[in-house]
């Protein structure tokens, strides 16, 4: 009961659905209490209508409310407050629950003149529906903040889930370590190594590994089953207050889900004895957040020392806890072993000195020896509780445990660095073994109170992170013959505690302007037990162990301003500070731990067209400055500090979809990374020495075309997909440049009832390309050969043309499943 005027609900719901020819079932109301005006607000003299735009997610909850047409502050707030409490049966395309936007006019009727109206409870509203357009992703915090549904672009051939990062502009991947080694990520003009400058998460669980022997921030995404990746959020730049450690160049988060219900079994075989078996199961009665997936892979590789074998399982279940909460339980277990060819000297290939057949292809894909490669294991458990509170508030709480172990062996210089062998002995070799074993426990959460500010609901978000790592990280030199360790580079037991909190606020002082701002505070406590100290110093004998502690903290403000130039065109400007934590191996006792600080700014335009033909285009300029950067050092096989760096760049990207028929995405990015001249102004972002290994130009096209035809009276679904990468020349040390790279991948499939056949071809033109390329001094001729002091090119060969055929069975599917 209430003392406000009688509300006669007149709601017209216009669903802006995702594309598709399958019938779209609009959301159905479950609980829709009417708005309540405060007692001090007089009733309207004429009908007052507030037009709201709601985002109803795939669980049927209202996740966002915007005022599209105002009837006054009091009426707007009453309508929004009510809408945040509404619950629906989610909209569906076929059997798949989807996110939709809805336009809802809420009308407040005046009381009947001359009659006293008794307070009455609001009646359930009536709905009419019209399907009219496309679903809405969460609002970006910057032009370079991409919410990328994989969708139909999953048809494009990809070797692993890591390749899905190529859907974001300005991203290149390279791998010098073999199938199972983490990818080197080049993004936004950064050589981010295997994760040192990119924060990576899986369903909220952090993947970067602190003080890893192979590189601080090492993050392997090879274990993720690509068929289970529903979408990615790629935030290029440190612009969202929720971004944490390692988010220097940006953050990549994988979101899992399985739209296809039932059991899917897929067997693939192809070039170089490649074999792949995947089993996916989604219970038909459960949402796409509930699934089980198994993936087995093995093969000989396309040359010597490239064999691999790995297996992984991922499972998740979503449970209802009462009427207002959902609990997601997720787990994965993975093991891998792989051989690595390592780098080869270009002069040895040209002169046919490699230990393979003398023809050019055999020399190009050859390797020096079998003592490189690695193995790893990873196990994750996560529980996430999402609760909807009274007055529209939300609370998300997640806890997780990660256990992992890796061992990686590589040799970048041959027989060059072992300068103190026993008297009369030969060089033992520069093989390096990086060993890492650790466990991580963590909590993270965010709280959105049901507030309203300047006509915007839920303007405030509060969040926190708590992470504890206990790891053993060790690097040793090994003999080239037999692989026996002969020297320890470092050996540390590291304990790191990261506590962080952030707050963000959104306000819209006028209808065409939205302001966002926030701040994040991170603190770190490091404890290191160094087990590789000398046994004697200037004061005499001592123990080879030493302990130290260090502490550090950093505050990073972030802000953005969005101007709606037209209903479809927006101008978004963002700025923020970020940081990368210290590698514990480089700390001193009682040190105020230094951070690598990053300052970044970006401005650009975004345009969007909804409808059966959906189009989205973005373009922006950005500038970034980092206080302490890293460049690969071949003598230690990992990145080493080089001082401050800066970047200037731009990108454009576009994606278009036409129902479930066509999906095309294209992007082009330019970035110039330099080391500034000492003493130069921080504003001269274009001056300085060009940083090596980072390409200035990157282009990418992904396209998929689906259709149906009839063969002998039977319906056959078919698909053709294309992926194309264009990589500009990469600068190398000593003023050298690599050659540009152009790669094409194609795939096709046909499905009749439950049977599907597919064929994919990667590197269609059989290009001889170099996946990684370096320029330095080495000696791979042998332990007795005199080393040359002249730098020369080294490279790892990219894969030649490879074929993969796939046979798939779709079992126990509902008739109208996608």
C-alpha positions in Angstrom: 0.0 0.0 0.0 1.2 3.5 -0.6 0.1 7.1 -0.3 1.2 8.1 -3.9 -1.2 8.5 -6.8 -2.7 5.5 -8.4 -0.3 4.1 -11.0 -2.1 2.8 -14.1 0.7 0.8 -15.7 1.0 1.2 -19.4 4.3 -0.4 -20.5 5.2 -1.0 -24.1 8.3 -3.2 -24.3 10.4 -2.9 -27.5 13.0 -5.7 -27.5 16.2 -4.9 -29.3 17.2 -8.5 -29.8 20.4 -10.1 -31.1 20.4 -11.0 -34.7 19.2 -14.3 -35.9 16.6 -16.1 -37.9 15.6 -18.3 -35.0 12.4 -17.0 -33.3 13.1 -14.5 -30.4 11.0 -15.0 -27.4 10.8 -11.7 -25.5 11.3 -11.5 -21.7 8.2 -12.3 -19.6 7.5 -10.4 -16.3 7.9 -12.4 -13.1 8.0 -9.7 -10.4 7.3 -6.1 -11.5 6.3 -3.9 -8.5 5.1 -0.4 -9.4 6.9 2.8 -8.7 6.2 4.7 -5.5 6.3 8.5 -5.3 7.5 10.0 -2.1 4.7 11.4 0.0 6.0 15.0 -0.4 5.7 14.8 -4.2 2.3 16.1 -5.5 0.5 13.8 -7.9 0.6 14.8 -11.6 -2.1 17.0 -13.0 -1.8 15.3 -16.4 -0.3 11.9 -17.3 3.5 12.0 -16.8 5.5 9.5 -18.8 9.1 8.4 -18.2 10.7 6.5 -21.0 13.3 4.1 -19.7 15.8 1.9 -21.5 16.5 -1.3 -19.6 19.2 -3.9 -20.1 17.8 -7.3 -19.1 20.5 -9.9 -18.9 20.4 -13.6 -19.7 19.3 -14.4 -16.1 16.3 -12.1 -16.4 17.6 -9.4 -14.1 17.7 -5.6 -14.9 21.4 -4.8 -15.0 21.2 -1.2 -16.3 18.6 1.6 -16.5 18.8 4.8 -18.6 16.3 7.6 -18.8 15.5 8.3 -22.5 12.7 10.8 -21.8 12.2 12.6 -18.6 9.0 13.5 -16.7 10.8 15.3 -13.9 13.4 14.3 -11.4 11.0 12.8 -8.8 9.1 10.7 -11.5 12.4 9.6 -13.1 13.8 8.4 -9.8 10.6 6.6 -8.8 10.5 4.8 -12.2 14.2 3.8 -12.1 14.0 2.6 -8.6 11.1 0.3 -9.4 12.7 -1.0 -12.6 15.9 -2.1 -10.8 13.7 -4.4 -8.7 11.9 -6.0 -11.7 12.6 -9.6 -12.6 11.8 -11.4 -15.9 11.9 -14.7 -17.6 14.9 -14.0 -19.9 14.5 -13.4 -23.6 15.5 -16.3 -25.7 16.7 -16.9 -29.3 15.7 -20.5 -29.8 16.6 -22.1 -26.5 19.5 -19.7 -25.8 19.0 -17.0 -23.2 20.2 -13.7 -24.4 20.8 -10.2 -23.2 18.4 -7.6 -24.6 17.7 -3.9 -24.3 14.1 -2.7 -23.8 12.4 0.6 -24.1 9.8 1.0 -21.4 7.4 4.0 -21.0 6.2 4.3 -17.5 3.1 6.5 -17.2 1.9 8.1 -13.9 -1.8 8.9 -14.1 -3.4 11.8 -12.1 -6.1 10.9 -9.5 -9.8 11.1 -10.5 -10.9 14.7 -9.9 -13.4 15.2 -7.1 -12.9 11.8 -5.7 -10.8 10.6 -2.8 -8.5 7.7 -4.0 -7.8 5.1 -1.4 -4.2 3.8 -1.5 -4.0 0.6 -3.5 -1.3 -1.8 -4.5 0.0 -1.5 -8.0 -1.4 -4.0 -10.5 0.9 -6.1 -12.6 1.8 -4.3 -15.8 0.8 -5.5 -19.2 3.4 -6.0 -21.9 3.4 -6.0 -25.7 6.5 -6.8 -27.6 8.1 -6.0 -30.9 11.4 -7.5 -32.1 13.5 -4.6 -33.6 17.2 -4.7 -33.3 20.4 -5.8 -31.6 21.6 -6.6 -28.1 23.7 -4.2 -26.0 27.1 -4.9 -24.5 28.2 -3.3 -21.3 29.2 0.4 -21.7 32.9 0.8 -22.5 35.2 2.9 -20.3 37.3 3.9 -23.3 37.2 3.6 -27.1 39.8 0.8 -26.6 37.6 -1.1 -24.2 36.2 -4.0 -26.3 33.5 -6.5 -25.2 33.9 -9.1 -27.9 31.4 -11.9 -28.3 33.1 -14.7 -30.2 29.9 -15.7 -31.9 30.2 -16.8 -35.5 33.9 -15.8 -35.7 34.6 -19.1 -33.8 34.5 -20.6 -37.3 37.8 -19.0 -38.2 40.7 -21.5 -37.8 42.7 -21.0 -34.6 45.3 -23.1 -32.9 44.2 -22.3 -29.3 42.2 -19.9 -27.2 45.2 -17.6 -27.2 44.5 -16.7 -30.8 41.1 -15.2 -29.8 43.0 -12.2 -28.5 43.6 -11.3 -32.2 40.0 -10.2 -32.3 41.1 -7.0 -30.6 42.9 -4.4 -32.7 46.7 -3.9 -32.4 47.4 -7.4 -31.1 50.1 -9.8 -32.4 51.1 -13.2 -30.9 54.4 -15.0 -31.3 55.8 -18.2 -29.8 59.4 -19.2 -29.7 58.8 -22.1 -27.2 56.5 -24.6 -28.9 52.9 -25.8 -28.5 52.3 -25.4 -24.8 54.6 -22.4 -24.1 52.8 -19.2 -23.3 52.5 -16.7 -26.2 54.5 -13.5 -26.4 51.9 -10.8 -26.6 52.4 -7.6 -28.6 49.6 -5.1 -27.8 49.1 -1.4 -28.2 52.8 -0.9 -29.0 54.0 -3.0 -26.1 56.2 -6.1 -26.2 54.3 -7.5 -23.2 56.4 -10.7 -23.1 54.4 -13.6 -21.8 52.3 -11.4 -19.6 54.4 -8.8 -17.9 52.4 -5.9 -19.3 49.0 -7.5 -19.8 46.7 -8.5 -17.0 45.0 -11.8 -18.0 42.0 -13.3 -16.2 39.7 -16.3 -16.7 36.2 -15.9 -15.3 37.7 -13.4 -12.9 40.6 -15.7 -11.8 44.0 -14.0 -12.4 46.5 -15.9 -14.6 49.6 -13.8 -14.3 52.3 -15.5 -12.2 54.4 -13.4 -9.9 58.2 -13.6 -10.1 58.1 -16.5 -12.6 61.5 -17.9 -13.5 60.7 -17.3 -17.2 59.6 -13.8 -16.7 57.6 -11.8 -14.1 53.9 -12.0 -15.0 54.2 -15.1 -17.1 50.6 -16.1 -18.1 49.7 -19.2 -20.1 46.3 -19.3 -21.8 46.9 -22.4 -23.9 45.0 -24.6 -21.4 41.7 -22.8 -22.1 39.4 -24.8 -24.3 38.5 -22.5 -27.2 35.0 -23.9 -27.8 34.1 -22.8 -24.2 35.1 -19.2 -24.7 31.8 -17.2 -25.0 33.4 -13.7 -25.1 36.4 -11.6 -24.3 36.8 -8.3 -22.7 39.9 -6.5 -23.9 40.6 -3.2 -22.2 43.6 -1.6 -24.0 45.1 0.9 -21.6 44.7 1.4 -17.8 41.3 3.1 -17.8 39.0 0.9 -15.7 39.5 1.1 -11.9 38.9 -2.6 -11.7 42.2 -3.3 -13.6 45.0 -4.4 -11.4 48.6 -5.6 -11.4 50.3 -6.1 -14.8 47.6 -4.0 -16.5 50.2 -1.7 -18.1 49.2 -2.2 -21.7 45.7 -3.4 -20.8 43.6 -6.3 -19.5 42.3 -9.4 -21.2 39.5 -11.4 -19.6 38.0 -14.7 -20.9 34.4 -15.3 -20.2 33.3 -19.0 -20.5 29.9 -20.3 -21.7 28.5 -23.1 -23.9 25.5 -22.0 -26.0 25.1 -25.4 -27.7 23.3 -27.8 -25.4 23.7 -31.6 -25.4 26.8 -33.6 -26.2 29.3 -32.7 -28.9 32.1 -35.0 -29.8 34.8 -33.9 -32.2 37.8 -35.7 -33.6 40.4 -34.0 -35.8 43.5 -35.2 -37.5 45.9 -33.4 -39.9 49.4 -32.5 -41.0 52.4 -33.7 -39.0 50.4 -36.4 -37.1 48.3 -33.7 -35.4 45.4 -35.2 -33.4 42.7 -33.5 -31.4 39.7 -34.9 -29.5 37.2 -32.7 -27.8 34.1 -33.6 -25.8 31.6 -30.9 -24.7 28.4 -31.4 -22.8 25.8 -28.8 -21.8 22.8 -30.1 -19.9 19.7 -29.1 -22.0 17.8 -28.1 -18.9 20.6 -25.8 -17.7 21.8 -22.4 -18.8 24.9 -21.9 -21.0 26.9 -21.2 -17.8 26.7 -24.9 -17.0 29.0 -27.2 -19.0 31.8 -29.8 -19.0 34.6 -29.8 -21.6 37.5 -32.2 -22.3 40.3 -31.6 -24.8 43.2 -33.8 -25.8 45.9 -32.7 -28.2 49.1 -34.3 -29.5 51.3 -34.2 -32.6 54.9 -34.4 -34.0 55.1 -30.7 -35.0 56.2 -29.4 -38.4 59.9 -30.0 -37.8 62.5 -31.5 -35.4 61.9 -31.0 -31.7 58.3 -29.7 -32.0 56.3 -32.6 -30.6 53.6 -31.9 -28.0 50.9 -33.6 -25.9 48.5 -32.0 -23.5 45.1 -32.7 -21.9 42.7 -30.5 -20.1 39.2 -30.5 -18.6 37.0 -27.6 -17.6 33.7 -27.7 -15.8 31.3 -25.2 -14.4 27.8 -25.3 -12.8 25.5 -22.4 -12.0 23.1 -22.9 -9.1 20.2 -20.8 -7.8 20.6 -19.8 -4.2 17.2 -18.5 -3.2 15.4 -16.0 -5.4 18.1 -13.3 -5.5 21.4 -15.1 -5.8 23.4 -17.3 -8.2 26.4 -19.5 -7.3 28.9 -20.4 -10.0 31.4 -23.2 -9.3 34.2 -23.6 -11.8 37.2 -25.9 -12.0 39.9 -26.8 -14.5 42.8 -29.3 -14.6 45.5 -29.3 -17.2 48.8 -31.0 -18.0 51.2 -30.4 -20.9 54.6 -31.5 -22.2 56.2 -30.0 -25.3 59.5 -29.9 -27.2 60.9 -26.6 -28.4 63.2 -26.1 -31.5 64.7 -22.9 -30.0 66.2 -20.2 -32.2 68.5 -20.8 -35.2 71.2 -18.5 -36.6 70.3 -17.2 -40.0 73.9 -17.7 -41.3 73.8 -21.4 -40.4 70.6 -21.8 -42.3 71.8 -19.9 -45.4 75.1 -21.8 -45.4 73.3 -25.2 -44.9 75.2 -25.9 -41.6 72.1 -27.1 -39.7 72.0 -30.8 -38.8 69.2 -31.6 -41.3 68.9 -32.4 -45.0 70.6 -29.7 -47.1 67.5 -28.5 -49.0 66.2 -25.1 -48.1 63.0 -26.2 -46.4 64.7 -28.7 -44.2 67.3 -26.1 -43.1 64.6 -23.5 -42.5 62.6 -25.8 -40.1 65.7 -27.4 -38.5 66.8 -27.3 -34.8 70.2 -27.5 -33.1 69.3 -30.2 -30.5 66.7 -31.9 -28.4 67.4 -30.3 -25.0 64.8 -27.6 -25.2 61.1 -27.7 -24.3 59.0 -27.8 -21.2 56.2 -29.2 -19.2 53.5 -27.7 -17.0 50.4 -28.4 -14.8 47.7 -26.1 -13.7 44.6 -26.6 -11.5 42.0 -24.0 -10.6 39.0 -24.0 -8.4 36.7 -21.0 -8.2 33.4 -20.1 -6.5 31.5 -16.9 -7.4 28.3 -15.7 -5.6 26.2 -13.0 -7.3 23.5 -11.5 -5.2 20.8 -9.0 -6.0 20.1 -6.8 -3.0 17.1 -4.7 -2.0 16.6 -1.3 -3.8 18.5 -2.7 -6.9 21.9 -3.1 -5.3 24.3 -5.9 -6.4 27.1 -7.8 -4.6 29.6 -10.2 -6.2 32.0 -12.3 -4.1 34.5 -14.7 -5.6 37.1 -17.0 -4.0 39.7 -19.1 -5.9 42.6 -21.4 -5.5 45.3 -21.9 -8.2 48.1 -24.6 -8.1 50.6 -24.7 -11.0 54.0 -25.9 -11.9 56.2 -25.3 -15.0 59.7 -26.2 -16.2 61.0 -24.6 -19.3 64.4 -25.3 -20.9 65.8 -23.0 -23.7 69.1 -21.8 -25.2 69.4 -18.5 -27.0 73.2 -18.2 -27.4 74.6 -21.8 -27.7 78.1 -21.9 -26.2 79.0 -18.3 -25.3 78.3 -17.5 -21.6 80.0 -20.3 -19.7 83.1 -18.3 -19.1 84.4 -20.2 -16.0 84.4 -23.9 -16.7 86.7 -26.2 -14.7 90.4 -26.0 -15.8 90.9 -27.6 -19.1 87.2 -28.3 -19.7 85.2 -27.2 -22.7 82.2 -24.9 -22.8 79.3 -26.6 -21.1 76.6 -24.7 -22.9 74.1 -21.9 -22.2 71.0 -24.0 -21.7 68.8 -22.4 -19.1 66.2 -24.2 -17.0 63.4 -22.1 -15.5 61.5 -23.9 -12.8 58.4 -22.6 -11.1 56.0 -24.2 -8.6 53.4 -22.3 -6.6 49.9 -21.8 -5.2 47.6 -18.8 -5.2 44.6 -18.1 -3.0 42.5 -15.1 -3.5 39.3 -13.2 -2.9 37.7 -10.5 -5.1 34.4 -8.8 -5.0 32.4 -5.7 -6.0 29.4 -4.0 -4.5 27.0 -1.7 -6.3 24.5 0.0 -3.9 21.1 0.8 -5.2 21.7 4.6 -5.5 20.7 7.2 -8.0 22.9 10.2 -9.0 21.9 12.9 -11.5 19.3 10.6 -13.0 21.7 7.6 -13.3 21.0 4.5 -11.3 23.8 2.5 -9.7 26.4 5.2 -10.3 28.8 3.9 -7.6 30.8 0.6 -7.6 33.2 -0.5 -4.9 35.6 -3.4 -5.3 38.4 -5.2 -3.6 41.1 -7.9 -4.3 43.1 -10.0 -1.9 45.7 -12.4 -3.3 48.4 -14.5 -1.7 51.1 -16.3 -3.7 53.6 -18.8 -2.3 56.0 -19.9 -5.0 59.4 -21.4 -5.6 61.2 -19.8 -8.6 64.6 -21.0 -9.8 66.8 -20.6 -12.8 69.8 -22.9 -13.5 72.4 -23.4 -16.3 72.5 -26.9 -17.8 75.1 -28.8 -19.8 74.3 -29.1 -23.4 75.2 -32.8 -23.3 72.8 -34.7 -21.0 71.0 -31.6 -19.5 72.7 -31.8 -16.1 72.6 -28.5 -14.1 76.0 -27.0 -13.4 75.2 -23.5 -12.0 72.4 -21.7 -10.2 71.4 -18.3 -11.5 68.8 -17.7 -8.8 66.7 -19.8 -6.4 64.0 -18.0 -4.4 61.1 -18.9 -2.2 58.7 -15.9 -2.7 55.6 -15.0 -0.7 53.6 -12.1 -2.0 50.4 -10.5 -0.6 48.5 -8.1 -2.8 45.6 -6.1 -1.2 43.8 -3.7 -3.4 40.6 -1.7 -3.4 38.9 0.6 -5.9 35.9 2.9 -6.2 34.3 4.2 -9.4 31.5 6.8 -9.9 29.4 7.5 -13.0 27.3 10.7 -13.4 25.3 12.2 -16.3 24.9 15.9 -15.5 23.1 16.4 -18.9 21.6 13.8 -21.2 24.4 14.0 -23.8 27.3 13.8 -21.3 28.4 10.9 -19.1 31.4 11.3 -16.8 33.2 8.4 -15.1 35.9 8.5 -12.5 37.6 6.3 -10.0 40.7 5.4 -8.1 42.5 2.2 -7.3 44.9 1.5 -4.4 47.2 -1.5 -4.4 49.6 -2.6 -1.7 52.1 -5.4 -1.9 54.1 -7.2 0.9 57.0 -9.3 -0.4 58.8 -12.0 1.6 61.8 -13.7 -0.2 64.0 -16.5 1.0 67.1 -16.4 -1.3 68.7 -19.9 -1.4 71.6 -18.9 -3.7 73.8 -16.6 -1.7 77.6 -17.1 -1.6 79.1 -19.4 1.1 81.8 -16.8 1.9 82.0 -13.0 1.9 84.7 -10.5 3.0 84.0 -11.3 6.7 84.4 -15.1 6.3 82.2 -18.1 5.8 78.4 -17.7 5.8 75.2 -19.6 5.1 74.0 -19.7 1.5 70.5 -18.5 2.6 69.1 -15.1 3.3 65.6 -13.6 3.9 64.3 -10.2 3.1 61.0 -8.3 3.1 59.8 -5.3 1.1 56.6 -3.3 0.9 55.1 -1.1 -1.8 51.9 0.7 -2.6 50.5 2.7 -5.6 47.4 4.8 -6.2 46.1 5.0 -9.7 43.3 7.4 -10.6 41.3 6.9 -13.8 38.6 9.0 -15.6 36.7 9.3 -18.8 34.2 11.6 -20.5 31.6 10.4 -23.1 29.8 12.9 -25.3 26.8 11.7 -27.4 27.2 13.6 -30.6 24.2 11.8 -32.2 22.1 8.8 -31.1 24.6 6.6 -32.9 27.9 8.5 -32.6 29.9 9.1 -29.4 33.1 10.8 -28.6 35.0 9.2 -25.7 38.1 10.5 -24.0 39.9 8.5 -21.2 43.0 8.9 -19.1 44.5 6.8 -16.3 47.5 5.7 -14.3 48.5 2.1 -13.9 51.3 0.0 -12.5 53.3 -3.2 -12.7 54.5 -4.7 -9.4 58.2 -5.5 -8.7 59.8 -8.8 -9.5 60.6 -10.1 -6.0 63.9 -11.5 -7.2 65.3 -7.9 -7.7 64.3 -6.5 -4.3 66.4 -5.5 -1.3 65.6 -6.0 2.3 63.3 -3.3 3.8 63.0 -1.7 0.4 60.0 0.5 -0.5 59.3 -1.7 -3.6 59.5 0.3 -6.8 56.7 0.1 -9.3 56.7 0.5 -13.1 54.3 3.4 -13.5 52.3 4.0 -16.6 50.4 7.1 -17.7 48.0 6.8 -20.6 45.5 8.9 -22.5 43.1 8.1 -25.4 40.5 9.9 -27.4 38.3 8.7 -30.2 34.9 8.1 -31.7 32.5 5.1 -31.7 29.6 4.5 -34.0 26.9 1.9 -33.8 23.9 0.8 -35.9 21.5 -1.8 -34.5 19.1 -3.9 -36.6 19.2 -7.0 -38.7 22.3 -5.5 -40.2 24.3 -4.6 -37.1 27.5 -2.4 -37.5 30.0 -1.0 -35.1 33.1 1.0 -35.8 35.7 2.7 -33.5 38.8 4.7 -34.0 41.1 6.4 -31.5 44.5 8.0 -30.9 46.5 7.2 -27.7 49.7 8.1 -26.0 51.5 6.2 -23.2 54.6 6.7 -21.0 56.1 4.0 -18.8 58.6 4.7 -16.0 60.4 1.4 -16.3 60.2 -0.9 -19.3 61.8 -4.2 -20.3 63.4 -5.6 -23.4 64.4 -9.1 -24.2 67.9 -10.1 -23.2 69.3 -13.2 -24.9 72.0 -13.7 -22.2 69.4 -14.5 -19.5 66.6 -15.6 -21.8 64.1 -13.2 -20.3 63.2 -9.5 -20.3 65.5 -7.1 -18.6 64.9 -3.4 -17.5 65.9 -0.6 -19.9 64.4 2.5 -18.3 61.5 4.7 -19.4 59.6 4.2 -22.6 56.8 5.9 -24.5 54.3 5.2 -27.2 52.2 7.1 -29.7 49.6 5.2 -31.7 46.1 4.9 -33.3 43.7 2.2 -34.4 40.5 1.7 -36.3 38.2 -1.3 -36.1 34.8 -2.4 -37.4 32.5 -5.3 -37.1 29.4 -6.1 -39.1 26.8 -8.9 -38.7 23.8 -9.9 -40.8 21.5 -12.2 -38.9 23.2 -15.5 -38.4 24.6 -15.4 -41.9 27.5 -13.0 -42.0 30.0 -11.9 -39.4 33.0 -9.7 -40.5 35.6 -7.9 -38.3 38.6 -5.9 -39.5 41.1 -3.7 -37.7 44.2 -1.7 -38.4 46.6 -0.4 -35.8 49.8 1.8 -35.8 52.1 2.3 -32.8 55.5 3.8 -32.4 57.4 2.7 -29.2 60.6 4.6 -28.3 63.1 5.0 -25.5 63.2 8.8 -24.8 66.3 10.8 -25.0 67.7 11.5 -21.5 66.5 14.8 -20.3 64.0 15.2 -23.1 60.5 16.6 -22.4 57.9 14.0 -21.4 55.6 15.6 -24.1 58.0 14.6 -27.0 56.5 11.2 -27.4 57.8 10.8 -31.0 61.5 11.3 -30.2 64.0 8.7 -29.1 65.4 5.3 -30.1 62.9 2.9 -31.5 62.3 -0.1 -29.2 63.1 -3.5 -30.8 60.7 -6.3 -31.7 57.5 -4.2 -31.7 55.8 -3.9 -35.1 54.5 -0.5 -36.0 51.6 -1.8 -38.3 49.2 -4.6 -37.5 46.2 -5.6 -39.5 43.6 -8.3 -39.0 40.5 -9.6 -40.8 38.1 -12.3 -39.6 35.1 -13.3 -41.6 32.5 -16.0 -41.5 29.7 -16.8 -43.9 27.0 -19.4 -43.0 24.1 -20.7 -45.0 21.9 -23.7 -45.8 21.3 -25.7 -49.0 19.5 -28.9 -49.9 21.2 -32.0 -51.1 19.0 -34.9 -52.2 16.1 -33.3 -50.5 18.0 -33.0 -47.2 18.9 -29.7 -45.5 22.7 -29.2 -45.1 24.1 -26.3 -43.1 27.5 -25.0 -44.4 30.1 -22.4 -43.4 33.1 -20.7 -45.0 35.5 -18.7 -42.8 38.7 -16.6 -43.4 41.3 -15.2 -41.2 44.1 -12.8 -42.4 47.0 -11.3 -40.5 49.2 -8.6 -41.8 52.3 -7.7 -39.7 54.6 -4.8 -40.6 58.4 -4.9 -40.4 59.6 -5.3 -36.8 62.6 -3.3 -35.7 65.6 -5.3 -34.4 68.6 -4.2 -32.5 71.4 -2.5 -34.4 69.1 -0.8 -36.9 67.8 -3.9 -38.6 64.2 -4.7 -39.6 62.4 -8.0 -40.2 60.4 -8.7 -43.3 56.6 -8.0 -43.3 54.3 -11.0 -42.9 51.0 -11.8 -44.6 49.1 -15.0 -43.5 45.8 -16.4 -44.6 43.8 -19.2 -42.9 40.6 -20.7 -44.3 38.1 -23.1 -43.0 34.9 -24.8 -44.2 32.3 -27.2 -42.7 29.1 -28.9 -43.6 26.5 -30.4 -41.3 23.7 -32.8 -42.0 21.5 -33.6 -39.0 23.9 -34.7 -36.2 26.9 -35.2 -38.5 29.4 -32.5 -39.3 32.5 -32.5 -41.5 35.1 -29.7 -41.5 38.4 -28.8 -43.1 40.8 -26.0 -42.1 44.0 -24.8 -43.7 46.4 -22.5 -41.9 49.0 -20.5 -43.8 47.1 -21.2 -47.0 49.8 -19.7 -49.3 52.6 -21.8 -47.5 54.6 -18.7 -46.7 58.0 -19.1 -45.1 57.8 -16.7 -42.2 59.6 -16.1 -39.0 57.4 -16.1 -35.9 60.1 -14.6 -33.7 63.2 -12.8 -34.8 66.2 -11.4 -32.9 69.6 -9.9 -33.6 72.6 -10.6 -31.3 75.9 -12.5 -30.8 75.9 -16.3 -30.4 77.9 -19.5 -31.0 76.0 -22.6 -32.0 78.9 -24.3 -33.9 80.0 -26.2 -30.8 81.9 -25.9 -27.5 85.3 -25.8 -29.2 84.5 -23.3 -31.9 85.7 -19.8 -31.5 82.7 -17.5 -30.9 82.0 -14.7 -33.4 81.5 -11.3 -31.8 79.4 -10.1 -34.7 75.7 -9.9 -34.2 73.5 -11.8 -36.6 69.9 -12.6 -37.0 68.3 -15.5 -35.1 64.7 -16.7 -35.6 62.1 -19.4 -34.9 60.3 -20.6 -38.0 56.6 -20.1 -38.3 54.4 -23.0 -39.3 54.1 -23.9 -42.9 50.8 -24.8 -44.6 48.9 -27.2 -42.4 45.7 -29.1 -42.9 43.2 -30.3 -40.3 40.1 -32.4 -41.0 37.4 -32.7 -38.4 34.5 -35.1 -37.8 31.9 -34.0 -35.3 28.8 -35.6 -33.8 26.1 -33.5 -32.2 24.1 -35.7 -29.8 21.1 -35.3 -27.5 20.4 -31.8 -28.9 17.0 -30.2 -28.5 15.4 -29.7 -31.9 15.7 -26.0 -31.9 19.1 -25.7 -30.4 21.5 -23.5 -32.3 
